[in-house]
């Protein structure tokens, strides 16, 4: 069995009297692509925040390659190769799209000890792969929203992370842009098959296209987990989504 890269055991997160997460287990091995789904308020983003170090879990433990990282903040975890995106693009407003992506490649130099030439190559490859090359000299406020979303993913990809945590990368994208995102991520994983992925998404066809396995959260607890096509047919999962008026379509084409 392949050893875990990132492991969260019995993770709990409480804000005052509110339990955002209750004893959630999640493990990411090299190459694993795990989709994290659930209705609004189920704890998906909270779990990504805990894994990336934005929040410190109030119970449970987080390990990276067998070492406790509970006390490490997001910067220290990023330098280990645990990289994330956000629901709303967090790009530096004063930097161009290309310069923002270069920030990711610069972090990649620290993670991998690569050269300046390799850093430049990663920037160019990420801009091209995620459809941002034509907008590279524009500032974030000068480019379409879809480009900003793709640039956020491109910046994370330019790190060549060990673990990639994507928080709703398709939110706000058009149908065509979602198809382009799927194609870009699939190509990235063909070129980087050992990268572990945890993807938070409400777009079930998109997440099942990218992730062979799903973990479903509801009210901060794990509701179901396993092969994607089995999980989306689970009656409990459907009820949880129907409570949020979300239509669960596991066979719909995205493109």
N, C-alpha and C positions, 0 to 999 in steps of 0.2 A: 504494500500500500504506500502511495506517495505521501510524504510528510506534508503537513499543513504549512502554508506560508503565513496566513493570517487566520487566527482562531479566536472567536469570541465564545466564552463558556458561561452559561447562565447569566447573560448580560441583563442587568436591570438599570433603569434610569427613572429617577423620580424628581419631579419639580414640585417642591412643597408636598401637598397631599395627593398630587396627580402622578400616577404611575404611567409614564410614557412607554416603558418597556418592562416586561416581566419575564425573567429567566429565558431569554432567547439564546439559542445556540446557532452559531454560523461558522463554517470552516471553508476556507478557500485554499485549494491546492494549485500547483502550477498548471495552467491551462484550463482550469475550471471556469465556466461561465455560468454564473448564478443570477437569475432574475429575481428581484424582490418586488412583490406586488401586494396590493391590499387597498381597501377603501381609504378615503381621506381621513387623516388623524389616526392611522393605524400604527404609526411609529417608524415608517420606512426611512424618512430623512433623519430622524433621531438616531436610528441604528447606524447610518452612514456617518453621522457626526461623531458617534462614539468610536467607530472603527478608525476614523481619520484623526481623532484627537481633539476635535472641536469641543466636544463634551467629554468629561471624565465620568465613566459609569459609576453609579452609586452602589452597585453590587455586581458580582461576577468578575471575570478576568479577561484581558485581551493579551494574546501572545503573538509574536512575530518570529517565525523560525524557532519556536520553542522558548523564546525569551519574553519575559513580561515587559510590556510597553505601557502599562497602565499610567505611569507617571510622565510619559512623553507627550508633549504638545503636538499640534499639527505640523509645525516646522520640522521638528525632529523626526516625525514619522515620514514626512515627505522625503527627507534626506535618506531614509531607509528604502525608499522606492514605493511608498504607499501614497498614491496620488488620487485626487478627486476633482470632480467638477461640481457646480452648483446649479440649482434650478434656474436661477437668474444669473446671466453671465457676469462674472466678477473680473472683467478686464480693466487694466489700467487705462483710464480715460485719456491720459496725456501721451500714451504710446500708440504707435501704429499697430495694426493687426499683426504685421510681421514681427514687430518688436515684442508684442505680447507673447507670441509663440516662441520667440527666442528666449524668453524667461524660462519657459519649460525646458528647452534644450540646455540652457545653462544649468538648471537643476540636474538634468541628466548627466552632465559632466561630473557633478559631485557624486551622483549615485553610482556611475559606472567607471569613473576615472578616464573618460574618453578625451580625445583631442579637440582642439578648436575646429579643425576641418570636419570632424565627425559631428560636432555641434551644428555647424552650418548646414551640413547635409541633412540632419534631422529636421531643421527648420524648413528647408525647401521641400522635403518629402511630406511633412505634415501639412503645410499650406496647400500643396498640390492634392494630396489625398482627400482632404476635407473641403475642397472646393473654395479655398480662400485666397489662392495665389493672385487672382485678378484684383483683389481688394487689399493686398498686403501693405500698400502705402497709405491707406485710409485710416483715420482715427475711428474708434468704436462708434462714436455718435454720427459718423458720416456714412456708415455702411448699413445695409438692411439688417433687421433683427435676426433673420435666419443665418446670416453670415457671422454675427456675433456669437450665436449659439454654436455654430460649427467651429469657430475659432477657439472657443472655450475647450472643446474636445480636442482640437488640434494641439493646443498648448499642453494638455495633459499627455497626449500621445507622444509629443516631442521629447518628453522625459524618458520614453521607453520604460515605463514603470514596471515594477515587479507585481504590484497590485493596483488595478485601476477601478475606482469607484465612481460611477456615473449617476448623477442625480437628475432624472427626467431630462435627458439630452434632447428629446424630441418635442418637448413642450413648446407650443407656439410655432412649430414648423408646419409648412404646407405638406400635403400628401406627397408631392414630388420631392420635397426636401427630406421627408422621412425616409423615402426610398433611397435617396442618395446617402443618408446617414447609415442605413443598414449596410449598403454596399461598401461604404468606406470602412466601417468597423469590421466587417467580414474580411475585407482585404488586409486590414491591419493585423488581424489575428492569424491570417495565413502566413504573414511575415514574422509574427511574434507569437508563436504558438504556446509559449510557456507563461505568458502573462495571465494572471488571474483576474477575473472580472466580476464585479457585483454591480448590477444594473437596476436602478429604481425606475419604474415606468408605470404609467396608467394605460399606455397604448399596448394592450395585450398581444395583438398580432405582431407588433414590433418586438416585444420582449421575447415572445416564443420563437420568433425568427432568429434571434441572436443567442438565446440561452436554452440549452437542452434541459436545464433544471430550474425549478422555481421554489422559492420560499414565500409563503403567504403569511402576512401579519394581519391581525384584526385586534383592535383594542390593546395594542402593545404586546400581544402574545402570538406565538407561532400557531397558525391554524392548520397548515398543511405544508408538506414539502415532498419533492420527488421529481420524476420525469415530467417535463412541461405539459405534454399532451394529456397525461393522466390527471395532473393537478387542476387544469382548467375545466375538466369534466366533473370534478368533485362537487357534490351537492352543497356541502358546507361553504365551499369557496364561492359558488354561484350565489348562494343566499347572502353572503357577506357583501358581494358586489351589488346585488340587486337592491340591497338596503341603501346603497348610494346612487341608485339609478344608473349604474354602469352596465352596459350590455357586454357580456363576455363572449367574444367570438374567437374561437381558437383556430379556425380554419380560413379566416378571411385573408385574402391577398392584400399586401400593403402597397405593392408597387402599381 
